Amino acid sequence: MENKQWAVEFLRKEFEGYGSPSALQIDWETFDELIAQAKAMEKEQIKNAYGQGVADEAGEILDSTKDAEEYYNKNYGE
């Protein structure tokens, strides 16, 4: 299994580069960019988990990209 970084772990690592939590120095534009990146990562993780669940349920590998996109949009918007 491939070791992937979760969206929350990504944000923590990115924020660590800006100093201690009590002295976090980051501009809003950078903050918004990091949040957007984390949201994109989370979306892909949800879609991949859904696709794996569909494949596991069917007992075979399926191309569930379209279904995963529909599931994400229905449950999380966008």
HTML snippet that shows the backbone in 3Dmol.js (N, CA, C, O; Angstrom):
<script src="https://3Dmol.org/build/3Dmol-min.js"></script>
<div id="view" style="width:600px;height:400px;position:relative"></div>
<script>
const pdb = `
ATOM      1  N   MET A   1       0.838  -1.176   0.000  1.00  0.00           N
ATOM      2  CA  MET A   1       0.000   0.000   0.000  1.00  0.00           C
ATOM      3  C   MET A   1       0.891   1.250   0.000  1.00  0.00           C
ATOM      4  O   MET A   1       1.865   1.331   0.748  1.00  0.00           O
ATOM      5  N   GLU A   2       0.550   2.190  -0.826  1.00  0.00           N
ATOM      6  CA  GLU A   2       1.311   3.429  -0.948  1.00  0.00           C
ATOM      7  C   GLU A   2       1.070   4.312   0.276  1.00  0.00           C
ATOM      8  O   GLU A   2      -0.065   4.465   0.726  1.00  0.00           O
ATOM      9  N   ASN A   3       2.144   4.890   0.807  1.00  0.00           N
ATOM     10  CA  ASN A   3       2.037   5.766   1.967  1.00  0.00           C
ATOM     11  C   ASN A   3       1.746   7.178   1.485  1.00  0.00           C
ATOM     12  O   ASN A   3       2.614   7.837   0.914  1.00  0.00           O
ATOM     13  N   LYS A   4       0.513   7.644   1.719  1.00  0.00           N
ATOM     14  CA  LYS A   4       0.109   8.969   1.282  1.00  0.00           C
ATOM     15  C   LYS A   4      -0.032   9.888   2.474  1.00  0.00           C
ATOM     16  O   LYS A   4      -0.254   9.445   3.601  1.00  0.00           O
ATOM     17  N   GLN A   5       0.099  11.169   2.210  1.00  0.00           N
ATOM     18  CA  GLN A   5      -0.033  12.167   3.258  1.00  0.00           C
ATOM     19  C   GLN A   5      -1.488  12.641   3.289  1.00  0.00           C
ATOM     20  O   GLN A   5      -2.047  13.019   2.260  1.00  0.00           O
ATOM     21  N   TRP A   6      -2.091  12.617   4.470  1.00  0.00           N
ATOM     22  CA  TRP A   6      -3.460  13.099   4.621  1.00  0.00           C
ATOM     23  C   TRP A   6      -3.476  14.613   4.563  1.00  0.00           C
ATOM     24  O   TRP A   6      -2.464  15.252   4.852  1.00  0.00           O
ATOM     25  N   ALA A   7      -4.606  15.198   4.196  1.00  0.00           N
ATOM     26  CA  ALA A   7      -4.737  16.650   4.052  1.00  0.00           C
ATOM     27  C   ALA A   7      -4.381  17.377   5.345  1.00  0.00           C
ATOM     28  O   ALA A   7      -3.711  18.409   5.306  1.00  0.00           O
ATOM     29  N   VAL A   8      -4.814  16.860   6.472  1.00  0.00           N
ATOM     30  CA  VAL A   8      -4.524  17.508   7.752  1.00  0.00           C
ATOM     31  C   VAL A   8      -3.034  17.457   8.053  1.00  0.00           C
ATOM     32  O   VAL A   8      -2.471  18.424   8.565  1.00  0.00           O
ATOM     33  N   GLU A   9      -2.394  16.342   7.741  1.00  0.00           N
ATOM     34  CA  GLU A   9      -0.953  16.237   7.948  1.00  0.00           C
ATOM     35  C   GLU A   9      -0.207  17.217   7.047  1.00  0.00           C
ATOM     36  O   GLU A   9       0.790  17.813   7.455  1.00  0.00           O
ATOM     37  N   PHE A  10      -0.693  17.376   5.830  1.00  0.00           N
ATOM     38  CA  PHE A  10      -0.112  18.328   4.900  1.00  0.00           C
ATOM     39  C   PHE A  10      -0.153  19.737   5.493  1.00  0.00           C
ATOM     40  O   PHE A  10       0.854  20.445   5.488  1.00  0.00           O
ATOM     41  N   LEU A  11      -1.328  20.144   6.008  1.00  0.00           N
ATOM     42  CA  LEU A  11      -1.456  21.481   6.583  1.00  0.00           C
ATOM     43  C   LEU A  11      -0.530  21.674   7.775  1.00  0.00           C
ATOM     44  O   LEU A  11       0.126  22.708   7.900  1.00  0.00           O
ATOM     45  N   ARG A  12      -0.480  20.675   8.647  1.00  0.00           N
ATOM     46  CA  ARG A  12       0.391  20.799   9.822  1.00  0.00           C
ATOM     47  C   ARG A  12       1.839  21.017   9.398  1.00  0.00           C
ATOM     48  O   ARG A  12       2.526  21.891   9.927  1.00  0.00           O
ATOM     49  N   LYS A  13       2.297  20.212   8.436  1.00  0.00           N
ATOM     50  CA  LYS A  13       3.680  20.330   7.977  1.00  0.00           C
ATOM     51  C   LYS A  13       3.929  21.701   7.345  1.00  0.00           C
ATOM     52  O   LYS A  13       4.975  22.311   7.565  1.00  0.00           O
ATOM     53  N   GLU A  14       2.972  22.174   6.565  1.00  0.00           N
ATOM     54  CA  GLU A  14       3.124  23.484   5.935  1.00  0.00           C
ATOM     55  C   GLU A  14       3.158  24.598   6.978  1.00  0.00           C
ATOM     56  O   GLU A  14       3.979  25.511   6.882  1.00  0.00           O
ATOM     57  N   PHE A  15       2.288  24.533   7.957  1.00  0.00           N
ATOM     58  CA  PHE A  15       2.242  25.571   8.987  1.00  0.00           C
ATOM     59  C   PHE A  15       3.487  25.555   9.864  1.00  0.00           C
ATOM     60  O   PHE A  15       3.904  26.604  10.353  1.00  0.00           O
ATOM     61  N   GLU A  16       4.087  24.390  10.071  1.00  0.00           N
ATOM     62  CA  GLU A  16       5.309  24.303  10.880  1.00  0.00           C
ATOM     63  C   GLU A  16       6.425  25.164  10.283  1.00  0.00           C
ATOM     64  O   GLU A  16       7.287  25.662  11.008  1.00  0.00           O
ATOM     65  N   GLY A  17       6.402  25.332   8.976  1.00  0.00           N
ATOM     66  CA  GLY A  17       7.412  26.147   8.312  1.00  0.00           C
ATOM     67  C   GLY A  17       7.293  27.636   8.600  1.00  0.00           C
ATOM     68  O   GLY A  17       8.178  28.412   8.241  1.00  0.00           O
ATOM     69  N   TYR A  18       6.202  28.036   9.249  1.00  0.00           N
ATOM     70  CA  TYR A  18       5.967  29.456   9.524  1.00  0.00           C
ATOM     71  C   TYR A  18       6.207  29.821  10.990  1.00  0.00           C
ATOM     72  O   TYR A  18       5.890  30.936  11.403  1.00  0.00           O
ATOM     73  N   GLY A  19       6.754  28.912  11.769  1.00  0.00           N
ATOM     74  CA  GLY A  19       7.058  29.201  13.165  1.00  0.00           C
ATOM     75  C   GLY A  19       6.133  28.469  14.118  1.00  0.00           C
ATOM     76  O   GLY A  19       5.283  27.680  13.703  1.00  0.00           O
ATOM     77  N   SER A  20       6.313  28.742  15.398  1.00  0.00           N
ATOM     78  CA  SER A  20       5.515  28.073  16.427  1.00  0.00           C
ATOM     79  C   SER A  20       4.053  28.513  16.334  1.00  0.00           C
ATOM     80  O   SER A  20       3.770  29.608  15.846  1.00  0.00           O
ATOM     81  N   PRO A  21       3.122  27.673  16.797  1.00  0.00           N
ATOM     82  CA  PRO A  21       1.696  28.021  16.706  1.00  0.00           C
ATOM     83  C   PRO A  21       1.356  29.368  17.334  1.00  0.00           C
ATOM     84  O   PRO A  21       0.492  30.085  16.830  1.00  0.00           O
ATOM     85  N   SER A  22       2.029  29.717  18.430  1.00  0.00           N
ATOM     86  CA  SER A  22       1.710  30.981  19.085  1.00  0.00           C
ATOM     87  C   SER A  22       2.254  32.188  18.318  1.00  0.00           C
ATOM     88  O   SER A  22       1.806  33.314  18.533  1.00  0.00           O
ATOM     89  N   ALA A  23       3.207  31.956  17.436  1.00  0.00           N
ATOM     90  CA  ALA A  23       3.810  33.060  16.685  1.00  0.00           C
ATOM     91  C   ALA A  23       3.671  32.851  15.179  1.00  0.00           C
ATOM     92  O   ALA A  23       4.499  33.326  14.401  1.00  0.00           O
ATOM     93  N   LEU A  24       2.641  32.152  14.781  1.00  0.00           N
ATOM     94  CA  LEU A  24       2.440  31.820  13.374  1.00  0.00           C
ATOM     95  C   LEU A  24       2.321  33.092  12.539  1.00  0.00           C
ATOM     96  O   LEU A  24       1.414  33.899  12.742  1.00  0.00           O
ATOM     97  N   GLN A  25       3.233  33.255  11.614  1.00  0.00           N
ATOM     98  CA  GLN A  25       3.243  34.428  10.741  1.00  0.00           C
ATOM     99  C   GLN A  25       2.964  33.966   9.315  1.00  0.00           C
ATOM    100  O   GLN A  25       3.841  33.427   8.640  1.00  0.00           O
ATOM    101  N   ILE A  26       1.739  34.181   8.871  1.00  0.00           N
ATOM    102  CA  ILE A  26       1.354  33.760   7.526  1.00  0.00           C
ATOM    103  C   ILE A  26       0.326  34.745   6.997  1.00  0.00           C
ATOM    104  O   ILE A  26      -0.570  35.171   7.725  1.00  0.00           O
ATOM    105  N   ASP A  27       0.460  35.104   5.724  1.00  0.00           N
ATOM    106  CA  ASP A  27      -0.500  36.039   5.150  1.00  0.00           C
ATOM    107  C   ASP A  27      -1.743  35.271   4.686  1.00  0.00           C
ATOM    108  O   ASP A  27      -1.697  34.059   4.478  1.00  0.00           O
ATOM    109  N   TRP A  28      -2.841  35.992   4.532  1.00  0.00           N
ATOM    110  CA  TRP A  28      -4.112  35.360   4.191  1.00  0.00           C
ATOM    111  C   TRP A  28      -4.065  34.674   2.832  1.00  0.00           C
ATOM    112  O   TRP A  28      -4.678  33.621   2.654  1.00  0.00           O
ATOM    113  N   GLU A  29      -3.361  35.242   1.887  1.00  0.00           N
ATOM    114  CA  GLU A  29      -3.278  34.632   0.556  1.00  0.00           C
ATOM    115  C   GLU A  29      -2.610  33.254   0.636  1.00  0.00           C
ATOM    116  O   GLU A  29      -3.095  32.293   0.040  1.00  0.00           O
ATOM    117  N   THR A  30      -1.514  33.161   1.361  1.00  0.00           N
ATOM    118  CA  THR A  30      -0.823  31.884   1.535  1.00  0.00           C
ATOM    119  C   THR A  30      -1.709  30.907   2.296  1.00  0.00           C
ATOM    120  O   THR A  30      -1.804  29.733   1.937  1.00  0.00           O
ATOM    121  N   PHE A  31      -2.357  31.400   3.352  1.00  0.00           N
ATOM    122  CA  PHE A  31      -3.261  30.563   4.136  1.00  0.00           C
ATOM    123  C   PHE A  31      -4.359  29.980   3.248  1.00  0.00           C
ATOM    124  O   PHE A  31      -4.631  28.780   3.302  1.00  0.00           O
ATOM    125  N   ASP A  32      -4.988  30.827   2.433  1.00  0.00           N
ATOM    126  CA  ASP A  32      -6.053  30.363   1.533  1.00  0.00           C
ATOM    127  C   ASP A  32      -5.534  29.350   0.518  1.00  0.00           C
ATOM    128  O   ASP A  32      -6.227  28.386   0.191  1.00  0.00           O
ATOM    129  N   GLU A  33      -4.315  29.564   0.017  1.00  0.00           N
ATOM    130  CA  GLU A  33      -3.725  28.614  -0.934  1.00  0.00           C
ATOM    131  C   GLU A  33      -3.502  27.251  -0.286  1.00  0.00           C
ATOM    132  O   GLU A  33      -3.770  26.215  -0.895  1.00  0.00           O
ATOM    133  N   LEU A  34      -3.010  27.258   0.951  1.00  0.00           N
ATOM    134  CA  LEU A  34      -2.774  26.000   1.664  1.00  0.00           C
ATOM    135  C   LEU A  34      -4.094  25.277   1.951  1.00  0.00           C
ATOM    136  O   LEU A  34      -4.176  24.055   1.827  1.00  0.00           O
ATOM    137  N   ILE A  35      -5.107  26.023   2.330  1.00  0.00           N
ATOM    138  CA  ILE A  35      -6.422  25.425   2.575  1.00  0.00           C
ATOM    139  C   ILE A  35      -6.971  24.825   1.276  1.00  0.00           C
ATOM    140  O   ILE A  35      -7.518  23.722   1.293  1.00  0.00           O
ATOM    141  N   ALA A  36      -6.833  25.528   0.162  1.00  0.00           N
ATOM    142  CA  ALA A  36      -7.307  25.010  -1.131  1.00  0.00           C
ATOM    143  C   ALA A  36      -6.577  23.726  -1.502  1.00  0.00           C
ATOM    144  O   ALA A  36      -7.194  22.781  -1.994  1.00  0.00           O
ATOM    145  N   GLN A  37      -5.266  23.687  -1.269  1.00  0.00           N
ATOM    146  CA  GLN A  37      -4.498  22.469  -1.556  1.00  0.00           C
ATOM    147  C   GLN A  37      -4.986  21.318  -0.677  1.00  0.00           C
ATOM    148  O   GLN A  37      -5.157  20.198  -1.158  1.00  0.00           O
ATOM    149  N   ALA A  38      -5.206  21.588   0.593  1.00  0.00           N
ATOM    150  CA  ALA A  38      -5.659  20.545   1.515  1.00  0.00           C
ATOM    151  C   ALA A  38      -7.048  20.041   1.114  1.00  0.00           C
ATOM    152  O   ALA A  38      -7.313  18.841   1.188  1.00  0.00           O
ATOM    153  N   LYS A  39      -7.937  20.945   0.692  1.00  0.00           N
ATOM    154  CA  LYS A  39      -9.271  20.537   0.253  1.00  0.00           C
ATOM    155  C   LYS A  39      -9.192  19.649  -0.984  1.00  0.00           C
ATOM    156  O   LYS A  39      -9.921  18.663  -1.091  1.00  0.00           O
ATOM    157  N   ALA A  40      -8.311  19.997  -1.915  1.00  0.00           N
ATOM    158  CA  ALA A  40      -8.134  19.181  -3.122  1.00  0.00           C
ATOM    159  C   ALA A  40      -7.610  17.800  -2.756  1.00  0.00           C
ATOM    160  O   ALA A  40      -8.050  16.798  -3.319  1.00  0.00           O
ATOM    161  N   MET A  41      -6.671  17.744  -1.812  1.00  0.00           N
ATOM    162  CA  MET A  41      -6.141  16.457  -1.351  1.00  0.00           C
ATOM    163  C   MET A  41      -7.253  15.635  -0.706  1.00  0.00           C
ATOM    164  O   MET A  41      -7.387  14.441  -0.970  1.00  0.00           O
ATOM    165  N   GLU A  42      -8.047  16.285   0.140  1.00  0.00           N
ATOM    166  CA  GLU A  42      -9.129  15.589   0.833  1.00  0.00           C
ATOM    167  C   GLU A  42     -10.154  15.048  -0.163  1.00  0.00           C
ATOM    168  O   GLU A  42     -10.641  13.928  -0.006  1.00  0.00           O
ATOM    169  N   LYS A  43     -10.481  15.838  -1.186  1.00  0.00           N
ATOM    170  CA  LYS A  43     -11.430  15.397  -2.207  1.00  0.00           C
ATOM    171  C   LYS A  43     -10.922  14.129  -2.892  1.00  0.00           C
ATOM    172  O   LYS A  43     -11.675  13.171  -3.063  1.00  0.00           O
ATOM    173  N   GLU A  44      -9.665  14.121  -3.278  1.00  0.00           N
ATOM    174  CA  GLU A  44      -9.091  12.944  -3.931  1.00  0.00           C
ATOM    175  C   GLU A  44      -9.091  11.738  -2.997  1.00  0.00           C
ATOM    176  O   GLU A  44      -9.355  10.616  -3.429  1.00  0.00           O
ATOM    177  N   GLN A  45      -8.798  11.966  -1.725  1.00  0.00           N
ATOM    178  CA  GLN A  45      -8.792  10.870  -0.756  1.00  0.00           C
ATOM    179  C   GLN A  45     -10.192  10.283  -0.586  1.00  0.00           C
ATOM    180  O   GLN A  45     -10.344   9.065  -0.500  1.00  0.00           O
ATOM    181  N   ILE A  46     -11.207  11.131  -0.537  1.00  0.00           N
ATOM    182  CA  ILE A  46     -12.590  10.654  -0.415  1.00  0.00           C
ATOM    183  C   ILE A  46     -12.985   9.878  -1.663  1.00  0.00           C
ATOM    184  O   ILE A  46     -13.572   8.801  -1.564  1.00  0.00           O
ATOM    185  N   LYS A  47     -12.666  10.420  -2.842  1.00  0.00           N
ATOM    186  CA  LYS A  47     -12.999   9.731  -4.084  1.00  0.00           C
ATOM    187  C   LYS A  47     -12.295   8.380  -4.179  1.00  0.00           C
ATOM    188  O   LYS A  47     -12.897   7.389  -4.592  1.00  0.00           O
ATOM    189  N   ASN A  48     -11.020   8.341  -3.797  1.00  0.00           N
ATOM    190  CA  ASN A  48     -10.276   7.081  -3.845  1.00  0.00           C
ATOM    191  C   ASN A  48     -10.849   6.054  -2.875  1.00  0.00           C
ATOM    192  O   ASN A  48     -10.955   4.873  -3.205  1.00  0.00           O
ATOM    193  N   ALA A  49     -11.216   6.505  -1.681  1.00  0.00           N
ATOM    194  CA  ALA A  49     -11.803   5.594  -0.693  1.00  0.00           C
ATOM    195  C   ALA A  49     -13.147   5.061  -1.182  1.00  0.00           C
ATOM    196  O   ALA A  49     -13.446   3.879  -1.012  1.00  0.00           O
ATOM    197  N   TYR A  50     -13.941   5.913  -1.776  1.00  0.00           N
ATOM    198  CA  TYR A  50     -15.226   5.480  -2.328  1.00  0.00           C
ATOM    199  C   TYR A  50     -15.008   4.457  -3.439  1.00  0.00           C
ATOM    200  O   TYR A  50     -15.661   3.415  -3.480  1.00  0.00           O
ATOM    201  N   GLY A  51     -14.079   4.772  -4.338  1.00  0.00           N
ATOM    202  CA  GLY A  51     -13.792   3.859  -5.444  1.00  0.00           C
ATOM    203  C   GLY A  51     -13.303   2.510  -4.953  1.00  0.00           C
ATOM    204  O   GLY A  51     -13.683   1.472  -5.494  1.00  0.00           O
ATOM    205  N   GLN A  52     -12.458   2.522  -3.929  1.00  0.00           N
ATOM    206  CA  GLN A  52     -11.972   1.261  -3.369  1.00  0.00           C
ATOM    207  C   GLN A  52     -13.118   0.488  -2.731  1.00  0.00           C
ATOM    208  O   GLN A  52     -13.183  -0.736  -2.843  1.00  0.00           O
ATOM    209  N   GLY A  53     -14.016   1.196  -2.064  1.00  0.00           N
ATOM    210  CA  GLY A  53     -15.169   0.538  -1.447  1.00  0.00           C
ATOM    211  C   GLY A  53     -16.068  -0.103  -2.489  1.00  0.00           C
ATOM    212  O   GLY A  53     -16.564  -1.212  -2.290  1.00  0.00           O
ATOM    213  N   VAL A  54     -16.282   0.599  -3.614  1.00  0.00           N
ATOM    214  CA  VAL A  54     -17.095   0.048  -4.704  1.00  0.00           C
ATOM    215  C   VAL A  54     -16.430  -1.207  -5.256  1.00  0.00           C
ATOM    216  O   VAL A  54     -17.087  -2.227  -5.464  1.00  0.00           O
ATOM    217  N   ALA A  55     -15.126  -1.125  -5.490  1.00  0.00           N
ATOM    218  CA  ALA A  55     -14.396  -2.274  -6.032  1.00  0.00           C
ATOM    219  C   ALA A  55     -14.428  -3.446  -5.056  1.00  0.00           C
ATOM    220  O   ALA A  55     -14.617  -4.591  -5.467  1.00  0.00           O
ATOM    221  N   ASP A  56     -14.244  -3.166  -3.763  1.00  0.00           N
ATOM    222  CA  ASP A  56     -14.279  -4.232  -2.760  1.00  0.00           C
ATOM    223  C   ASP A  56     -15.649  -4.884  -2.705  1.00  0.00           C
ATOM    224  O   ASP A  56     -15.760  -6.106  -2.610  1.00  0.00           O
ATOM    225  N   GLU A  57     -16.683  -4.071  -2.764  1.00  0.00           N
ATOM    226  CA  GLU A  57     -18.058  -4.595  -2.701  1.00  0.00           C
ATOM    227  C   GLU A  57     -18.366  -5.463  -3.921  1.00  0.00           C
ATOM    228  O   GLU A  57     -19.034  -6.491  -3.811  1.00  0.00           O
ATOM    229  N   ALA A  58     -17.875  -5.041  -5.071  1.00  0.00           N
ATOM    230  CA  ALA A  58     -18.127  -5.791  -6.303  1.00  0.00           C
ATOM    231  C   ALA A  58     -17.235  -7.022  -6.399  1.00  0.00           C
ATOM    232  O   ALA A  58     -17.507  -7.932  -7.183  1.00  0.00           O
ATOM    233  N   GLY A  59     -16.184  -7.050  -5.610  1.00  0.00           N
ATOM    234  CA  GLY A  59     -15.283  -8.196  -5.642  1.00  0.00           C
ATOM    235  C   GLY A  59     -14.317  -8.170  -6.800  1.00  0.00           C
ATOM    236  O   GLY A  59     -13.676  -9.176  -7.106  1.00  0.00           O
ATOM    237  N   GLU A  60     -14.210  -7.027  -7.444  1.00  0.00           N
ATOM    238  CA  GLU A  60     -13.286  -6.901  -8.562  1.00  0.00           C
ATOM    239  C   GLU A  60     -12.889  -5.446  -8.706  1.00  0.00           C
ATOM    240  O   GLU A  60     -13.507  -4.559  -8.116  1.00  0.00           O
ATOM    241  N   ILE A  61     -11.866  -5.211  -9.486  1.00  0.00           N
ATOM    242  CA  ILE A  61     -11.405  -3.849  -9.737  1.00  0.00           C
ATOM    243  C   ILE A  61     -12.315  -3.227 -10.798  1.00  0.00           C
ATOM    244  O   ILE A  61     -12.487  -3.772 -11.889  1.00  0.00           O
ATOM    245  N   LEU A  62     -12.889  -2.083 -10.453  1.00  0.00           N
ATOM    246  CA  LEU A  62     -13.777  -1.371 -11.372  1.00  0.00           C
ATOM    247  C   LEU A  62     -13.261   0.038 -11.593  1.00  0.00           C
ATOM    248  O   LEU A  62     -12.558   0.591 -10.748  1.00  0.00           O
ATOM    249  N   ASP A  63     -13.613   0.611 -12.726  1.00  0.00           N
ATOM    250  CA  ASP A  63     -13.306   2.017 -12.947  1.00  0.00           C
ATOM    251  C   ASP A  63     -14.461   2.821 -12.379  1.00  0.00           C
ATOM    252  O   ASP A  63     -15.478   3.024 -13.042  1.00  0.00           O
ATOM    253  N   SER A  64     -14.295   3.274 -11.150  1.00  0.00           N
ATOM    254  CA  SER A  64     -15.379   3.955 -10.461  1.00  0.00           C
ATOM    255  C   SER A  64     -15.144   5.461 -10.355  1.00  0.00           C
ATOM    256  O   SER A  64     -15.703   6.116  -9.476  1.00  0.00           O
ATOM    257  N   THR A  65     -14.322   6.008 -11.246  1.00  0.00           N
ATOM    258  CA  THR A  65     -13.997   7.430 -11.187  1.00  0.00           C
ATOM    259  C   THR A  65     -15.244   8.295 -11.289  1.00  0.00           C
ATOM    260  O   THR A  65     -15.414   9.229 -10.505  1.00  0.00           O
ATOM    261  N   LYS A  66     -16.115   7.998 -12.239  1.00  0.00           N
ATOM    262  CA  LYS A  66     -17.330   8.791 -12.423  1.00  0.00           C
ATOM    263  C   LYS A  66     -18.236   8.673 -11.202  1.00  0.00           C
ATOM    264  O   LYS A  66     -18.745   9.680 -10.710  1.00  0.00           O
ATOM    265  N   ASP A  67     -18.439   7.460 -10.712  1.00  0.00           N
ATOM    266  CA  ASP A  67     -19.262   7.268  -9.526  1.00  0.00           C
ATOM    267  C   ASP A  67     -18.680   7.990  -8.321  1.00  0.00           C
ATOM    268  O   ASP A  67     -19.417   8.573  -7.527  1.00  0.00           O
ATOM    269  N   ALA A  68     -17.369   7.952  -8.186  1.00  0.00           N
ATOM    270  CA  ALA A  68     -16.713   8.610  -7.057  1.00  0.00           C
ATOM    271  C   ALA A  68     -16.916  10.115  -7.136  1.00  0.00           C
ATOM    272  O   ALA A  68     -17.168  10.761  -6.119  1.00  0.00           O
ATOM    273  N   GLU A  69     -16.811  10.672  -8.322  1.00  0.00           N
ATOM    274  CA  GLU A  69     -17.019  12.117  -8.507  1.00  0.00           C
ATOM    275  C   GLU A  69     -18.456  12.490  -8.154  1.00  0.00           C
ATOM    276  O   GLU A  69     -18.689  13.499  -7.488  1.00  0.00           O
ATOM    277  N   GLU A  70     -19.419  11.685  -8.594  1.00  0.00           N
ATOM    278  CA  GLU A  70     -20.827  11.928  -8.271  1.00  0.00           C
ATOM    279  C   GLU A  70     -21.072  11.816  -6.766  1.00  0.00           C
ATOM    280  O   GLU A  70     -21.783  12.636  -6.186  1.00  0.00           O
ATOM    281  N   TYR A  71     -20.487  10.807  -6.144  1.00  0.00           N
ATOM    282  CA  TYR A  71     -20.629  10.625  -4.700  1.00  0.00           C
ATOM    283  C   TYR A  71     -20.072  11.840  -3.955  1.00  0.00           C
ATOM    284  O   TYR A  71     -20.713  12.359  -3.041  1.00  0.00           O
ATOM    285  N   TYR A  72     -18.888  12.286  -4.344  1.00  0.00           N
ATOM    286  CA  TYR A  72     -18.270  13.430  -3.673  1.00  0.00           C
ATOM    287  C   TYR A  72     -19.148  14.678  -3.829  1.00  0.00           C
ATOM    288  O   TYR A  72     -19.430  15.374  -2.853  1.00  0.00           O
ATOM    289  N   ASN A  73     -19.570  14.947  -5.053  1.00  0.00           N
ATOM    290  CA  ASN A  73     -20.384  16.141  -5.299  1.00  0.00           C
ATOM    291  C   ASN A  73     -21.693  16.107  -4.539  1.00  0.00           C
ATOM    292  O   ASN A  73     -22.127  17.130  -4.008  1.00  0.00           O
ATOM    293  N   LYS A  74     -22.330  14.943  -4.476  1.00  0.00           N
ATOM    294  CA  LYS A  74     -23.600  14.804  -3.773  1.00  0.00           C
ATOM    295  C   LYS A  74     -23.434  15.020  -2.266  1.00  0.00           C
ATOM    296  O   LYS A  74     -24.272  15.665  -1.635  1.00  0.00           O
ATOM    297  N   ASN A  75     -22.359  14.483  -1.691  1.00  0.00           N
ATOM    298  CA  ASN A  75     -22.190  14.511  -0.252  1.00  0.00           C
ATOM    299  C   ASN A  75     -21.352  15.679   0.281  1.00  0.00           C
ATOM    300  O   ASN A  75     -21.471  16.045   1.451  1.00  0.00           O
ATOM    301  N   TYR A  76     -20.513  16.258  -0.567  1.00  0.00           N
ATOM    302  CA  TYR A  76     -19.616  17.307  -0.092  1.00  0.00           C
ATOM    303  C   TYR A  76     -19.681  18.574  -0.924  1.00  0.00           C
ATOM    304  O   TYR A  76     -19.005  19.555  -0.614  1.00  0.00           O
ATOM    305  N   GLY A  77     -20.481  18.567  -1.967  1.00  0.00           N
ATOM    306  CA  GLY A  77     -20.606  19.750  -2.807  1.00  0.00           C
ATOM    307  C   GLY A  77     -19.465  19.896  -3.777  1.00  0.00           C
ATOM    308  O   GLY A  77     -18.490  19.146  -3.730  1.00  0.00           O
ATOM    309  N   GLU A  78     -19.594  20.869  -4.659  1.00  0.00           N
ATOM    310  CA  GLU A  78     -18.580  21.242  -5.632  1.00  0.00           C
ATOM    311  C   GLU A  78     -18.803  20.646  -6.950  1.00  0.00           C
ATOM    312  O   GLU A  78     -18.021  20.876  -7.872  1.00  0.00           O
TER     313      GLU A  78
END
`;
const viewer = $3Dmol.createViewer("view");
viewer.addModel(pdb, "pdb");
viewer.setStyle({}, {cartoon: {color: "spectrum"}});
viewer.zoomTo();
viewer.render();
</script>
